[in-house]
Amino acid sequence: NTGLKFRDIMAIAINPATPSILYVGTGGGVYKSTDAGQTWAEANEGTDKPVIYSLAVHPRSPDILYTATSDGIYKSNDGALHWEKLHQGLPGHAHAHAMILDAGSATIPSLDQRSEDIIYAAMMGSGVYRSVDGGKSWSAVNDGFKSLDIRTLAQDPQVTSKLYAGSESTGLYESIDAGLHWKQTDGVLADV
């Protein structure tokens, strides 16, 4: 693994169009391999090499990546050559633990429209934020949480408006309306 300086791998993403292109998130930023992991190069231009908790490659536009970091949410439009910090509507010092990229199959009930670039982010101490415009703007979607210390997120691949959130202190939550409302589950998940 030539060039990979950090061994604390926290996230892995694969380019769906070219599986030999890999990305890893570490305690010192993003690394990219174009030869199936034989060699690695830093891919952090535009960042301060934050801790990377989550990486997502857009399934239809694989040069677009998003990452959840100790310094917020970043987006790359060029295969991780350059990163732009996304912050419009996010908390000031945003520590993003998890992220979901919904690449176009969810209907947002409140907007009654299809979206190609919905992103959910778990912001430590600030709850869940959602963007319906590829990260240009964000809004909090925290109705129902007993604690805003959300650590992890998941999306049902069949019913993409169904989301799950894991809290550091109050357990598991479920949303059946794309994050607009959350209900504590006590481990029992509802059918939709």
Sequence and secondary structure as in RCSB ss.txt:
>XXXX:A:sequence
NTGLKFRDIMAIAINPATPSILYVGTGGGVYKSTDAGQTWAEANEGTDKPVIYSLAVHPRSPDILYTATSDGIYK
SNDGALHWEKLHQGLPGHAHAHAMILDAGSATIPSLDQRSEDIIYAAMMGSGVYRSVDGGKSWSAVNDGFKSLDI
RTLAQDPQVTSKLYAGSESTGLYESIDAGLHWKQTDGVLADV
>XXXX:A:secstr
 BT       EEEE SS TT EEEEETTEEEEESSTTSB EE  TTS    EEEEEE SSSTT EEEEETTEEEE
ESSTTSS EEE TTS TT  EEEEEEE S  EETTTTEE S EEEEEETTTEEEEESSTTSS EE  TT S   E
EEEEE SSSTT EEEEESSS EEEESSTTSS EE TT     
